[in-house]
């Protein structure tokens, strides 16, 4: 059967299910979303668990503060001694729907923003599944499973990831329409693809286009004379998506070229455990509890990817369709589940060694994203009836479902017995009840499906269908304990501190790596108390909530020079010259049973001058700069190639006054007794430009990872400005592409020849 063919639904059944329109399903989906987290939508509480409070909320707060200051946050001066912000991609600076949480109170709007993407993803899955199966109840089943599965609930802590997932079915649906229809659907597919691209869900976007590339290739191989159109239309969509996203992609690829992933995290860390497939039937199998949330033993990325037992069973049942697309999706699901096991299978080791882009995934468990997307679609096929002339007899169907129910129940009981024999007593009861509940829900769904088939009156059929869809949601909603939500006051600025807060340009706070590692994986039972403690410690990105400059931070990408320097020296006792140079005014230390901020003297301001240049290579510069005898007030390490451009040779006197510091600009008046260099203790990155009296001058790496530029003798006005030319070029490309899409979409439609003759 060609890939483009659709399963033939039972016409009589289709007529009875016409009530389940996209609008009706959207209302049902909205009600279920509200029922999932009413306290978030009503503004009574907010999320805080793990990365939401430590990474996502501080990032959104920094973006919001920049927005209301009228700044586009290309650079973040408060973390990691300065780090690119927009180029990180998952900061959502250019994602249009982010305006929602920029305009409304953040402690309410960010949580609602994430929940709205659950709704959006479920609606998109309904439309995609209906297009592929022509069965509305099956499409509704797929939409609810995709919107409320364990991975989607877990992804609420990452606005970028949940947004990428929310757009995933829309991109697939509209791109496939673009293959076949062309015209305006090309623009719609490009807009959906660009929205997902700008959402910042890097791995989700990558896997979306892996899926689309696979489907496109199969469409071309099994095509029906439209191969040429399929290829060029798909290529055009990719080109338009790239053009619309160029303002984000060009800075990202530039940062990727100059950066390193977080050095302390291995690319093969956090695979799905070998027993992980059993979690599709018993979500808590071989898990341990952290703050009431159960996590698998070998990975800490997601607490669940449960889709419902019925979803897995129906997905396997979809293989009865002798259709290329079904078998293709099933094969892709199997491959991803194998890769999710990481180095436990030779496939992942080989692929990661030969396909470098696999490193973007970072954790092998992330390959589960694609099965979570595909299995609801396969389940929708499993729910779709064949034509009456080839359908099984009712008694045979009933007997088959009886055997399936027996096998699935036996499998769940076997998994529970395995867990009871191999796990500590503390978690046995919770897992037992969890598995038995899944068996009960599966039994209820089988009974509900049977009642729907037996019901002949339209009103009763609708009622049973609604109850069945509600059971699907309830099974997913109760599949595992979920993170606690807390009062929105937890994010209020102005957290009390024992020391005067450092300010940008004058000082920085420092959390030694050993201190962060000691408390990084220790959790207090109470989520609110735990978070307040981490906020006091400025863990991850919590310094952004109080606009405090810090020496570290938590981001996907780090500038290569920062990583090389700080992951060399930061892991042990950081030498005093480095602490002095970066302006560390307080350090977090661990006492017997608590942490305490200790004041530190000797920190230097952000902008200094007059040091004697020492020209050397990078390795010697690191060794010299991290030596306890090095004095950053009197000398500065510069690259050997800078020597012909630097007139200074000795230490001199420099007076710096009227210094003004902002996120992307530093200005000051400088008076030097003789030619010298001015040094800035922020990370060196090529978009920074230096100017002396309005004339550009070359910026050099100083002390290996920071900034310096030459100034002549006398009084001068100097400034450092962050000018990301790749962003400006990308913005021009994006605007031109957007204008072209608007012109194409709004152009008058061409009338068919028959219509023109009739008008004539």
Secondary structure as GFF3:
##gff-version 3
##sequence-region A 1 760
A	DSSP	alpha_helix	11	16	.	.	.	ID=ss1
A	DSSP	alpha_helix	22	36	.	.	.	ID=ss2
A	DSSP	alpha_helix	38	41	.	.	.	ID=ss3
A	DSSP	alpha_helix	51	51	.	.	.	ID=ss4
A	DSSP	pi_helix	52	56	.	.	.	ID=ss5
A	DSSP	alpha_helix	57	68	.	.	.	ID=ss6
A	DSSP	beta_strand	75	76	.	.	.	ID=ss7
A	DSSP	beta_strand	83	84	.	.	.	ID=ss8
A	DSSP	three_ten_helix	86	88	.	.	.	ID=ss9
A	DSSP	three_ten_helix	96	98	.	.	.	ID=ss10
A	DSSP	alpha_helix	99	103	.	.	.	ID=ss11
A	DSSP	alpha_helix	106	133	.	.	.	ID=ss12
A	DSSP	alpha_helix	136	148	.	.	.	ID=ss13
A	DSSP	alpha_helix	150	154	.	.	.	ID=ss14
A	DSSP	three_ten_helix	155	157	.	.	.	ID=ss15
A	DSSP	alpha_helix	159	181	.	.	.	ID=ss16
A	DSSP	alpha_helix	184	199	.	.	.	ID=ss17
A	DSSP	alpha_helix	202	221	.	.	.	ID=ss18
A	DSSP	alpha_helix	227	244	.	.	.	ID=ss19
A	DSSP	alpha_helix	246	257	.	.	.	ID=ss20
A	DSSP	beta_strand	259	261	.	.	.	ID=ss21
A	DSSP	three_ten_helix	276	280	.	.	.	ID=ss22
A	DSSP	beta_strand	287	290	.	.	.	ID=ss23
A	DSSP	beta_strand	293	296	.	.	.	ID=ss24
A	DSSP	alpha_helix	309	317	.	.	.	ID=ss25
A	DSSP	three_ten_helix	318	320	.	.	.	ID=ss26
A	DSSP	alpha_helix	324	339	.	.	.	ID=ss27
A	DSSP	three_ten_helix	342	344	.	.	.	ID=ss28
A	DSSP	alpha_helix	346	354	.	.	.	ID=ss29
A	DSSP	three_ten_helix	356	361	.	.	.	ID=ss30
A	DSSP	three_ten_helix	364	367	.	.	.	ID=ss31
A	DSSP	alpha_helix	368	383	.	.	.	ID=ss32
A	DSSP	three_ten_helix	388	390	.	.	.	ID=ss33
A	DSSP	alpha_helix	394	422	.	.	.	ID=ss34
A	DSSP	alpha_helix	425	454	.	.	.	ID=ss35
A	DSSP	alpha_helix	458	477	.	.	.	ID=ss36
A	DSSP	three_ten_helix	488	491	.	.	.	ID=ss37
A	DSSP	beta_strand	508	511	.	.	.	ID=ss38
A	DSSP	alpha_helix	513	520	.	.	.	ID=ss39
A	DSSP	alpha_helix	527	536	.	.	.	ID=ss40
A	DSSP	three_ten_helix	542	546	.	.	.	ID=ss41
A	DSSP	beta_strand	557	559	.	.	.	ID=ss42
A	DSSP	alpha_helix	560	569	.	.	.	ID=ss43
A	DSSP	alpha_helix	576	582	.	.	.	ID=ss44
A	DSSP	beta_strand	584	590	.	.	.	ID=ss45
A	DSSP	beta_strand	595	599	.	.	.	ID=ss46
A	DSSP	beta_strand	607	609	.	.	.	ID=ss47
A	DSSP	beta_strand	612	616	.	.	.	ID=ss48
A	DSSP	alpha_helix	618	625	.	.	.	ID=ss49
A	DSSP	beta_strand	635	639	.	.	.	ID=ss50
A	DSSP	three_ten_helix	640	645	.	.	.	ID=ss51
A	DSSP	beta_strand	654	662	.	.	.	ID=ss52
A	DSSP	beta_strand	665	672	.	.	.	ID=ss53
A	DSSP	beta_strand	676	680	.	.	.	ID=ss54
A	DSSP	beta_strand	688	692	.	.	.	ID=ss55
A	DSSP	beta_strand	695	697	.	.	.	ID=ss56
A	DSSP	beta_strand	700	702	.	.	.	ID=ss57
A	DSSP	beta_strand	706	711	.	.	.	ID=ss58
A	DSSP	beta_strand	714	722	.	.	.	ID=ss59
A	DSSP	alpha_helix	725	746	.	.	.	ID=ss60
A	DSSP	alpha_helix	753	759	.	.	.	ID=ss61
###
